Amino acid sequence: KFVRTNTTLCPGWCVSVLYIDDGDGPSHSLVEIANSLRSDVDSLDGVVITSMTTDPLKLDGIHKLIMSVKPPRLRCILMTAAEYPDRLDDIVGAGYVDIVDVHISELMTPDQMKSLDIIRKLNYDFFVTVDMMPGVIGVDQIRDIAEQSRGCLKFVMRPFDPQKNRDPTRIGIKPYRKMELESLMSAVKGIVRNPVMIV
């Protein structure tokens, strides 16, 4: 199924997000989505391709899907965990997307590091978005992730929000306090450009 919604990806970026998911529920046709994106192209900074249930890189036909909905003048941002570097290499190398947003949910994996190396080697623009999970991502961990993310256009730190949590193993986890978030932000300054905290 395909669902489109407009949102703010990070400060200063108004985007349209196209969710690609398996299962039932409300859905739009790709023709409807493509037409609506073309009509809104002047008011958007880009279109994001992502999924709530799987990594878009795992989907067969993702190349064709991107080309069928992306208006010529609108930047396409692929939001991915980047755990499939060979597939990412195919999509980025062929120019199907303009920006890759690498989503780090815990510690950075070797495949994610390889994907970032591929993106940099191809001289592609990329963001890094990190889920700030208490007990997993601390000052040392966020500094290491920032070191691996050098060259990113934006480094987005997204604090854990218990009200939005869907993982039963994370019930009861308390979010970082303001002072803790400030320490985490300070840890990456000077390592990456444009670090932002979405609260």
PASEBA-1860 file (N, C-alpha, C; in nm, 3 decimals):
! residues 199
1> KFVRTNTT> 0.085/-0.119/0.000/0.000/0.000/0.000/0.088/0.124/0.000 ~ 0.033/0.235/-0.046/0.108/0.359/-0.057/0.028/0.471/0.010 ~ 0.094/0.542/0.100/0.029/0.652/0.171/0.122/0.772/0.166 ~ 0.066/0.889/0.135/0.144/1.011/0.129/0.101/1.106/0.239 ~ 0.198/1.171/0.303/0.168/1.275/0.401/0.278/1.380/0.397 ~ 0.247/1.505/0.428/0.347/1.611/0.434/0.393/1.630/0.577 ~ 0.522/1.657/0.594/0.576/1.674/0.728/0.705/1.755/0.720 ~ 0.766/1.780/0.836/0.896/1.845/0.844/0.999/1.739/0.877
9> LCPGWCVS> 1.087/1.710/0.783/1.188/1.607/0.805/1.288/1.652/0.910 ~ 1.332/1.774/0.901/1.418/1.836/1.000/1.401/1.987/0.980 ~ 1.447/2.069/1.073/1.422/2.213/1.061/1.458/2.267/0.924 ~ 1.362/2.336/0.862/1.386/2.399/0.734/1.357/2.312/0.613 ~ 1.311/2.188/0.636/1.284/2.097/0.524/1.140/2.050/0.529 ~ 1.057/2.103/0.439/0.919/2.057/0.425/0.916/1.953/0.313 ~ 0.876/1.832/0.349/0.880/1.723/0.251/0.747/1.650/0.246 ~ 0.729/1.578/0.139/0.617/1.485/0.129/0.673/1.345/0.148
17> VLYIDDGD> 0.615/1.269/0.239/0.665/1.136/0.271/0.574/1.032/0.206 ~ 0.635/0.944/0.130/0.563/0.833/0.069/0.599/0.706/0.145 ~ 0.499/0.653/0.218/0.519/0.529/0.293/0.481/0.410/0.205 ~ 0.572/0.315/0.195/0.547/0.194/0.118/0.541/0.078/0.216 ~ 0.426/0.015/0.228/0.409/-0.090/0.327/0.327/-0.206/0.272 ~ 0.349/-0.323/0.332/0.264/-0.437/0.303/0.142/-0.431/0.393 ~ 0.037/-0.499/0.352/-0.079/-0.509/0.440/-0.198/-0.431/0.390 ~ -0.304/-0.438/0.471/-0.429/-0.371/0.437/-0.432/-0.231/0.494
25> GPSHSLVE> -0.541/-0.163/0.469/-0.559/-0.029/0.523/-0.569/0.073/0.412 ~ -0.590/0.199/0.449/-0.604/0.306/0.349/-0.481/0.313/0.259 ~ -0.505/0.335/0.132/-0.395/0.341/0.037/-0.433/0.428/-0.081 ~ -0.332/0.481/-0.148/-0.352/0.560/-0.269/-0.284/0.488/-0.385 ~ -0.328/0.516/-0.506/-0.260/0.460/-0.622/-0.136/0.544/-0.651 ~ -0.038/0.483/-0.717/0.084/0.556/-0.751/0.054/0.671/-0.846 ~ -0.046/0.655/-0.932/-0.084/0.762/-1.024/-0.135/0.883/-0.946 ~ -0.221/0.858/-0.845/-0.273/0.967/-0.761/-0.160/1.039/-0.690
33> IANSLRSD> -0.066/0.961/-0.635/0.045/1.020/-0.560/0.134/1.101/-0.653 ~ 0.166/1.046/-0.769/0.252/1.117/-0.864/0.188/1.249/-0.908 ~ 0.059/1.246/-0.934/-0.011/1.368/-0.977/-0.014/1.473/-0.867 ~ -0.038/1.428/-0.743/-0.044/1.525/-0.632/0.093/1.584/-0.604 ~ 0.199/1.506/-0.620/0.334/1.559/-0.600/0.368/1.663/-0.707 ~ 0.328/1.636/-0.828/0.355/1.732/-0.936/0.282/1.864/-0.911 ~ 0.161/1.856/-0.855/0.085/1.979/-0.830/0.142/2.057/-0.712 ~ 0.214/1.990/-0.621/0.268/2.055/-0.501/0.417/2.084/-0.511
41> VDSLDGVV> 0.477/2.062/-0.626/0.622/2.065/-0.638/0.683/2.198/-0.592 ~ 0.613/2.309/-0.611/0.668/2.441/-0.575/0.668/2.467/-0.426 ~ 0.592/2.390/-0.349/0.583/2.414/-0.205/0.661/2.312/-0.121 ~ 0.733/2.222/-0.188/0.804/2.116/-0.117/0.954/2.124/-0.143 ~ 1.031/2.077/-0.044/1.176/2.066/-0.061/1.217/1.930/-0.115 ~ 1.128/1.832/-0.103/1.163/1.700/-0.152/1.054/1.599/-0.123 ~ 1.073/1.478/-0.177/0.985/1.367/-0.147/1.070/1.258/-0.083 ~ 1.019/1.205/0.028/1.090/1.101/0.103/1.027/0.966/0.072
49> ITSMTTDP> 1.110/0.868/0.040/1.064/0.731/0.021/1.105/0.652/0.145 ~ 1.006/0.596/0.215/1.037/0.521/0.337/0.931/0.414/0.361 ~ 0.943/0.344/0.472/0.848/0.239/0.506/0.840/0.226/0.657 ~ 0.723/0.189/0.706/0.704/0.164/0.850/0.729/0.019/0.885 ~ 0.732/-0.070/0.787/0.740/-0.213/0.816/0.866/-0.281/0.763 ~ 0.933/-0.222/0.666/1.051/-0.285/0.609/1.142/-0.178/0.553 ~ 1.264/-0.214/0.520/1.355/-0.119/0.458/1.323/-0.109/0.310 ~ 1.307/0.011/0.256/1.276/0.024/0.113/1.375/-0.049/0.023
57> LKLDGIHK> 1.500/-0.063/0.066/1.600/-0.132/-0.015/1.566/-0.279/-0.036 ~ 1.484/-0.335/0.051/1.447/-0.476/0.038/1.336/-0.499/-0.063 ~ 1.269/-0.392/-0.104/1.151/-0.405/-0.190/1.191/-0.425/-0.336 ~ 1.135/-0.528/-0.397/1.157/-0.549/-0.540/1.090/-0.436/-0.619 ~ 1.156/-0.389/-0.719/1.098/-0.284/-0.803/1.107/-0.145/-0.745 ~ 1.190/-0.125/-0.642/1.199/0.007/-0.579/1.251/0.111/-0.679 ~ 1.339/0.070/-0.771/1.392/0.163/-0.872/1.277/0.219/-0.956 ~ 1.195/0.129/-1.007/1.084/0.168/-1.094/0.984/0.254/-1.017
65> LIMSVKPP> 0.959/0.219/-0.891/0.863/0.294/-0.809/0.910/0.438/-0.791 ~ 1.037/0.456/-0.759/1.089/0.591/-0.740/1.073/0.673/-0.867 ~ 1.108/0.616/-0.980/1.100/0.689/-1.105/0.957/0.721/-1.146 ~ 0.863/0.638/-1.101/0.723/0.660/-1.140/0.656/0.772/-1.060 ~ 0.707/0.805/-0.941/0.641/0.907/-0.859/0.721/1.037/-0.846 ~ 0.848/1.035/-0.875/0.933/1.152/-0.850/0.918/1.257/-0.959 ~ 0.869/1.375/-0.925/0.865/1.484/-1.023/1.007/1.527/-1.060 ~ 1.029/1.570/-1.183/1.165/1.603/-1.229/1.235/1.709/-1.145
73> RLRCILMT> 1.162/1.807/-1.093/1.227/1.918/-1.021/1.230/1.899/-0.870 ~ 1.187/1.784/-0.822/1.180/1.761/-0.677/1.287/1.662/-0.634 ~ 1.362/1.699/-0.529/1.465/1.609/-0.480/1.402/1.487/-0.415 ~ 1.462/1.372/-0.436/1.413/1.247/-0.378/1.508/1.203/-0.268 ~ 1.452/1.181/-0.150/1.529/1.140/-0.033/1.489/0.997/0.002 ~ 1.585/0.906/0.003/1.559/0.769/0.042/1.594/0.752/0.188 ~ 1.494/0.718/0.271/1.519/0.693/0.413/1.536/0.543/0.434 ~ 1.654/0.504/0.478/1.688/0.363/0.486/1.781/0.335/0.602
81> AAEYPDRL> 1.776/0.213/0.652/1.873/0.173/0.754/2.009/0.143/0.691 ~ 2.012/0.136/0.558/2.138/0.117/0.483/2.210/-0.012/0.520 ~ 2.132/-0.116/0.545/2.190/-0.246/0.581/2.217/-0.333/0.458 ~ 2.185/-0.282/0.339/2.205/-0.356/0.215/2.292/-0.271/0.122 ~ 2.423/-0.266/0.149/2.510/-0.173/0.073/2.513/-0.197/-0.077 ~ 2.503/-0.322/-0.120/2.505/-0.349/-0.265/2.383/-0.290/-0.335 ~ 2.266/-0.307/-0.274/2.144/-0.250/-0.331/2.148/-0.097/-0.328 ~ 2.201/-0.043/-0.219/2.214/0.102/-0.209/2.308/0.154/-0.317
89> DDIVGAGY> 2.415/0.081/-0.342/2.511/0.119/-0.445/2.442/0.126/-0.582 ~ 2.354/0.030/-0.610/2.281/0.028/-0.737/2.193/0.152/-0.752 ~ 2.116/0.183/-0.646/2.021/0.294/-0.654/2.092/0.429/-0.660 ~ 2.192/0.446/-0.575/2.265/0.573/-0.572/2.350/0.590/-0.697 ~ 2.417/0.482/-0.736/2.504/0.489/-0.854/2.429/0.520/-0.980 ~ 2.302/0.476/-0.988/2.220/0.501/-1.108/2.147/0.634/-1.101 ~ 2.159/0.705/-0.989/2.099/0.837/-0.979/1.949/0.838/-0.954 ~ 1.896/0.731/-0.894/1.752/0.726/-0.870/1.709/0.820/-0.758
97> VDIVDVHI> 1.800/0.849/-0.666/1.768/0.940/-0.556/1.871/1.050/-0.551 ~ 1.837/1.159/-0.481/1.927/1.273/-0.470/1.999/1.277/-0.336 ~ 1.931/1.230/-0.233/1.986/1.231/-0.098/1.950/1.099/-0.030 ~ 2.043/1.045/0.047/2.016/0.926/0.127/2.014/0.967/0.274 ~ 1.906/0.933/0.343/1.897/0.957/0.488/1.918/0.823/0.557 ~ 2.035/0.806/0.618/2.071/0.679/0.684/2.019/0.681/0.827 ~ 1.931/0.587/0.857/1.865/0.581/0.987/1.938/0.484/1.078 ~ 1.992/0.536/1.188/2.064/0.454/1.286/1.974/0.436/1.407
105> SELMTPDQ> 1.928/0.313/1.430/1.836/0.290/1.541/1.907/0.245/1.668 ~ 2.027/0.187/1.653/2.107/0.150/1.771/2.252/0.190/1.743 ~ 2.346/0.096/1.755/2.484/0.127/1.720/2.504/0.104/1.571 ~ 2.599/0.174/1.511/2.622/0.160/1.368/2.684/0.024/1.337 ~ 2.629/-0.043/1.236/2.675/-0.176/1.198/2.780/-0.167/1.087 ~ 2.856/-0.275/1.066/2.953/-0.275/0.955/2.889/-0.249/0.819 ~ 2.769/-0.302/0.795/2.702/-0.277/0.667/2.664/-0.130/0.652 ~ 2.623/-0.067/0.761/2.591/0.076/0.755/2.717/0.159/0.727
113> MKSLDIIR> 2.827/0.119/0.790/2.954/0.188/0.763/2.994/0.172/0.617 ~ 2.975/0.052/0.563/3.007/0.027/0.422/2.919/0.113/0.331 ~ 2.790/0.123/0.367/2.698/0.206/0.288/2.742/0.352/0.287 ~ 2.782/0.402/0.403/2.828/0.541/0.410/2.954/0.561/0.327 ~ 3.042/0.462/0.327/3.163/0.471/0.243/3.125/0.478/0.095 ~ 3.025/0.398/0.056/2.978/0.399/-0.084/2.922/0.536/-0.120 ~ 2.839/0.591/-0.032/2.778/0.722/-0.057/2.885/0.829/-0.073 ~ 2.984/0.827/0.016/3.091/0.928/0.008/3.176/0.908/-0.118
121> KLNYDFFV> 3.202/0.783/-0.151/3.283/0.754/-0.270/3.216/0.805/-0.396 ~ 3.083/0.797/-0.399/3.006/0.846/-0.514/2.979/0.996/-0.506 ~ 3.031/1.058/-0.398/3.014/1.203/-0.379/2.867/1.242/-0.373 ~ 2.789/1.164/-0.297/2.645/1.186/-0.286/2.612/1.257/-0.157 ~ 2.505/1.337/-0.159/2.459/1.403/-0.038/2.388/1.303/0.052 ~ 2.409/1.316/0.184/2.341/1.227/0.276/2.317/1.293/0.411 ~ 2.210/1.247/0.474/2.180/1.282/0.613/2.206/1.157/0.698 ~ 2.222/1.178/0.827/2.223/1.066/0.922/2.123/1.101/1.031
129> TVDMMPGV> 2.028/1.010/1.057/1.928/1.029/1.161/1.947/0.921/1.267 ~ 1.964/0.962/1.392/1.994/0.869/1.500/1.882/0.869/1.603 ~ 1.830/0.750/1.635/1.734/0.736/1.744/1.811/0.738/1.875 ~ 1.783/0.837/1.959/1.856/0.855/2.084/1.792/0.771/2.195 ~ 1.826/0.642/2.196/1.767/0.548/2.291/1.848/0.545/2.421 ~ 1.787/0.586/2.533/1.858/0.578/2.662/1.903/0.435/2.690 ~ 2.025/0.423/2.739/2.080/0.292/2.768/2.152/0.229/2.649 ~ 2.130/0.287/2.530/2.196/0.237/2.409/2.290/0.343/2.352
137> IGVDQIRD> 2.237/0.463/2.334/2.314/0.573/2.277/2.347/0.673/2.387 ~ 2.473/0.674/2.427/2.522/0.771/2.523/2.623/0.863/2.456 ~ 2.697/0.937/2.535/2.792/1.034/2.481/2.898/0.965/2.395 ~ 2.957/0.855/2.444/3.061/0.786/2.367/3.005/0.729/2.236 ~ 2.886/0.672/2.244/2.826/0.610/2.126/2.789/0.715/2.020 ~ 2.731/0.826/2.063/2.689/0.928/1.965/2.813/0.994/1.902 ~ 2.920/1.004/1.980/3.044/1.059/1.924/3.101/0.963/1.819 ~ 3.097/0.834/1.846/3.147/0.736/1.748/3.062/0.739/1.620
145> IAEQSRGC> 2.929/0.748/1.636/2.841/0.754/1.519/2.870/0.881/1.439 ~ 2.891/0.992/1.509/2.922/1.118/1.440/3.053/1.106/1.363 ~ 3.153/1.041/1.421/3.280/1.022/1.351/3.260/0.944/1.221 ~ 3.174/0.842/1.227/3.147/0.762/1.108/3.060/0.837/1.006 ~ 2.998/0.948/1.050/2.904/1.022/0.966/2.964/1.148/0.906 ~ 3.094/1.164/0.918/3.158/1.286/0.866/3.122/1.307/0.719 ~ 3.091/1.432/0.687/3.054/1.467/0.550/2.904/1.476/0.528 ~ 2.824/1.436/0.628/2.678/1.442/0.610/2.630/1.587/0.605
153> LKFVMRPF> 2.524/1.611/0.527/2.466/1.745/0.519/2.397/1.782/0.649 ~ 2.328/1.686/0.708/2.259/1.708/0.835/2.276/1.585/0.922 ~ 2.294/1.608/1.050/2.304/1.501/1.150/2.188/1.523/1.246 ~ 2.087/1.439/1.234/1.961/1.459/1.307/1.955/1.363/1.426 ~ 1.939/1.417/1.545/1.929/1.337/1.667/1.783/1.338/1.712 ~ 1.723/1.221/1.719/1.580/1.210/1.748/1.561/1.140/1.882 ~ 1.528/1.216/1.988/1.514/1.156/2.122/1.402/1.052/2.128 ~ 1.423/0.952/2.210/1.322/0.849/2.233/1.197/0.912/2.294
161> DPQKNRDP> 1.081/0.879/2.236/0.952/0.930/2.284/0.865/0.812/2.326 ~ 0.845/0.791/2.456/0.765/0.677/2.501/0.624/0.675/2.443 ~ 0.567/0.792/2.414/0.430/0.798/2.363/0.421/0.749/2.219 ~ 0.533/0.750/2.146/0.533/0.702/2.008/0.593/0.562/1.995 ~ 0.636/0.507/2.106/0.701/0.376/2.104/0.603/0.264/2.070 ~ 0.644/0.176/1.976/0.563/0.060/1.939/0.633/-0.071/1.976 ~ 0.750/-0.061/2.037/0.829/-0.179/2.072/0.798/-0.221/2.215 ~ 0.736/-0.339/2.235/0.701/-0.382/2.371/0.821/-0.401/2.463
169> TRIGIKPY> 0.940/-0.422/2.406/1.059/-0.440/2.489/1.110/-0.307/2.545 ~ 1.053/-0.196/2.496/1.100/-0.065/2.541/0.997/0.008/2.626 ~ 0.894/-0.063/2.667/0.794/-0.003/2.756/0.858/0.025/2.891 ~ 0.835/0.143/2.944/0.889/0.179/3.074/1.021/0.253/3.069 ~ 1.082/0.262/2.950/1.207/0.336/2.937/1.179/0.485/2.943 ~ 1.252/0.555/3.027/1.233/0.699/3.041/1.320/0.774/2.940 ~ 1.265/0.878/2.879/1.344/0.954/2.781/1.454/1.034/2.848 ~ 1.549/1.078/2.767/1.654/1.164/2.819/1.596/1.296/2.867
177> RKMELESL> 1.655/1.348/2.973/1.617/1.481/3.022/1.687/1.588/2.937 ~ 1.641/1.711/2.952/1.692/1.820/2.870/1.843/1.836/2.883 ~ 1.895/1.831/3.006/2.038/1.848/3.027/2.118/1.735/2.963 ~ 2.063/1.614/2.966/2.131/1.500/2.903/2.135/1.517/2.752 ~ 2.025/1.565/2.695/2.022/1.588/2.550/2.121/1.696/2.510 ~ 2.136/1.797/2.594/2.232/1.903/2.564/2.375/1.849/2.564 ~ 2.405/1.757/2.656/2.537/1.695/2.660/2.563/1.611/2.535 ~ 2.459/1.540/2.490/2.472/1.459/2.370/2.494/1.546/2.247
185> MSAVKGIV> 2.424/1.659/2.241/2.441/1.752/2.130/2.583/1.810/2.131 ~ 2.632/1.845/2.249/2.767/1.902/2.260/2.872/1.803/2.215 ~ 2.846/1.673/2.233/2.944/1.569/2.201/2.972/1.559/2.052 ~ 2.878/1.602/1.967/2.897/1.587/1.822/2.940/1.717/1.755 ~ 2.933/1.827/1.825/2.971/1.955/1.765/3.119/1.955/1.732 ~ 3.151/2.002/1.613/3.288/2.001/1.567/3.324/1.874/1.492 ~ 3.238/1.772/1.500/3.261/1.647/1.427/3.178/1.644/1.300 ~ 3.048/1.679/1.312/2.959/1.682/1.196/2.903/1.822/1.178
193> RNPVMIV> 2.868/1.854/1.054/2.805/1.983/1.025/2.656/1.974/1.054 ~ 2.600/2.085/1.093/2.454/2.099/1.107/2.388/1.992/1.194 ~ 2.441/1.968/1.315/2.368/1.875/1.403/2.240/1.941/1.453 ~ 2.129/1.867/1.450/2.002/1.920/1.499/1.937/1.817/1.588 ~ 1.862/1.865/1.686/1.787/1.779/1.776/1.639/1.802/1.750 ~ 1.567/1.697/1.713/1.423/1.708/1.694/1.355/1.662/1.821 ~ 1.294/1.754/1.892/1.229/1.721/2.021/1.079/1.722/2.002
END
